[in-house]
Amino acid sequence: MSNPVMSVTLAGMELKNPVVVASGTFGFGREYGQFYDLSQLGGICVKGLTAQRREGNPPPRIAETPMGILNSVGLQNPGVDAFLATELPFLRQYDVKVIANISGNTPEEYGEMCEKLSAAGVDMIEVNISCPNVKAGGLAYGTRPELAAEVTRMAKTHAGKVPVMVKLSPNVTDITQIAQAVADAGADALSLINTLRGMRIDVNTRRPILKMNTGGMSGPAVLPVAVRMVWEVANAVSLPILGMGGVSDGDSAAQMMLAGATAVAVGTACFADPYAPIKVRDGLRDIAANQGLDRVAQLTGGVRPW
Ligand SMILES: Cc1cc2nc3c(=O)[nH]c(=O)nc-3n(C[C@H](O)[C@H](O)[C@H](O)COP(=O)(O)O)c2cc1C
């Protein structure tokens, strides 16, 4: 048994441990802050921000699936200015890295938000080009390499010294093509995966369960897909990766890191258990200790493919 160092560095940003909470599953931290000290987390990815406030999509917009959920929330958020005025000061009470997740209707909108967020000193910007639940922008940028590259360039131009991480969609034929385009356009890091498009139907009414008909699937059921994609991307580009999709305990987090992730994000698992990110951190530490590692970072990329 060792006592492994838990800190990791993601694109120059030091996290006290590799566990981040995933955008859209942790709000701005206020509710979870009632359960434990948010400073225990490595980082917080805030709910997806847009240039103007958004109500999101009509309900029902969450449906359970075996070992997962479907959501069609559609980027409900107070807008970037309200975030800067009230939510960022709240988060700054804690010793935790703040990652601002953004979605734009146009590349210019991404640029404007990056300008404001970097001036306010967020620790990292996560550029969401992969939301399956909005009409404009969103997934359209994440499924076409040239558009993904354009948004990345725009974000980099306006983010100043703040590192830019681009969040990739699993709803593509070859995720490495998008990863390569985004890397060539200057991204500092990649995060993956966003949700997988899915659908449930009520057999009696013959209506889809979600008002938007389809939604994005997440939770433990998607872990093997996410691990496979992290592994493919890690082999294709040399950028650091924030791995997510189904991480719910130490074992799933360690799989992500062995596949090539520098750090992991915990999303849907927070809904079932608000303490999930803390348990993931402790589980990761136990695995690294049992394997006699000096640093948890030594897990990254350590898979031994047949
Ligand atoms: C209810 C809900 C809302 C989400 N909102 C966002 C969002 O605003 N921006 C974003 O980039 N990803 C969003 N996501 C995707 C998650 O950040 C994450 O990529 C995905 O859920 C996979 O991780 P998980 O299986 O641990 O939940 C959302 C996911 C859920 C379940």
The ligand as an SDF file (V2000), in Angstrom:
LIG
                    3D

 31 33  0  0  0  0  0  0  0  0999 V2000
  -29.4480   16.6400  -16.8990 C   0  0  0  0  0  0  0  0  0  0  0  0
  -28.1680   16.8270  -17.6690 C   0  0  0  0  0  0  0  0  0  0  0  0
  -27.8010   18.1000  -18.1000 C   0  0  0  0  0  0  0  0  0  0  0  0
  -26.6180   18.2830  -18.8190 C   0  0  0  0  0  0  0  0  0  0  0  0
  -26.2660   19.5490  -19.2150 N   0  0  0  0  0  0  0  0  0  0  0  0
  -25.0870   19.7390  -19.8620 C   0  0  0  0  0  0  0  0  0  0  0  0
  -24.6590   21.0620  -20.2140 C   0  0  0  0  0  0  0  0  0  0  0  0
  -25.3250   22.0520  -19.8960 O   0  0  0  0  0  0  0  0  0  0  0  0
  -23.4910   21.1940  -20.8970 N   0  0  0  0  0  0  0  0  0  0  0  0
  -22.7150   20.1010  -21.2190 C   0  0  0  0  0  0  0  0  0  0  0  0
  -21.6550   20.2740  -21.8360 O   0  0  0  0  0  0  0  0  0  0  0  0
  -23.0800   18.8460  -20.8640 N   0  0  0  0  0  0  0  0  0  0  0  0
  -24.2380   18.6440  -20.1970 C   0  0  0  0  0  0  0  0  0  0  0  0
  -24.5970   17.3690  -19.8220 N   0  0  0  0  0  0  0  0  0  0  0  0
  -23.7070   16.2320  -20.1540 C   0  0  0  0  0  0  0  0  0  0  0  0
  -22.8120   15.8390  -18.9680 C   0  0  0  0  0  0  0  0  0  0  0  0
  -21.9530   16.9080  -18.6010 O   0  0  0  0  0  0  0  0  0  0  0  0
  -21.9490   14.5960  -19.3080 C   0  0  0  0  0  0  0  0  0  0  0  0
  -21.1460   14.8740  -20.4280 O   0  0  0  0  0  0  0  0  0  0  0  0
  -22.8000   13.3680  -19.6150 C   0  0  0  0  0  0  0  0  0  0  0  0
  -23.9570   13.3380  -18.8050 O   0  0  0  0  0  0  0  0  0  0  0  0
  -22.0210   12.0560  -19.4340 C   0  0  0  0  0  0  0  0  0  0  0  0
  -21.5760   11.8880  -18.1040 O   0  0  0  0  0  0  0  0  0  0  0  0
  -22.4040   11.0490  -16.9820 P   0  0  0  0  0  0  0  0  0  0  0  0
  -22.7470    9.7150  -17.5910 O   0  0  0  0  0  0  0  0  0  0  0  0
  -21.4730   10.9400  -15.8000 O   0  0  0  0  0  0  0  0  0  0  0  0
  -23.6160   11.8370  -16.6600 O   0  0  0  0  0  0  0  0  0  0  0  0
  -25.7730   17.1610  -19.0950 C   0  0  0  0  0  0  0  0  0  0  0  0
  -26.1520   15.8970  -18.6470 C   0  0  0  0  0  0  0  0  0  0  0  0
  -27.3190   15.7070  -17.9230 C   0  0  0  0  0  0  0  0  0  0  0  0
  -27.6620   14.3250  -17.4390 C   0  0  0  0  0  0  0  0  0  0  0  0
  1  2  1  0
  2  3  1  0
  2 30  2  0
  3  4  2  0
  4  5  1  0
  4 28  1  0
  5  6  2  0
  6  7  1  0
  6 13  1  0
  7  8  2  0
  7  9  1  0
  9 10  1  0
 10 11  2  0
 10 12  1  0
 12 13  2  0
 13 14  1  0
 14 15  1  0
 14 28  1  0
 15 16  1  0
 16 17  1  0
 16 18  1  0
 18 19  1  0
 18 20  1  0
 20 21  1  0
 20 22  1  0
 22 23  1  0
 23 24  1  0
 24 25  2  0
 24 26  1  0
 24 27  1  0
 28 29  2  0
 29 30  1  0
 30 31  1  0
M  END
$$$$
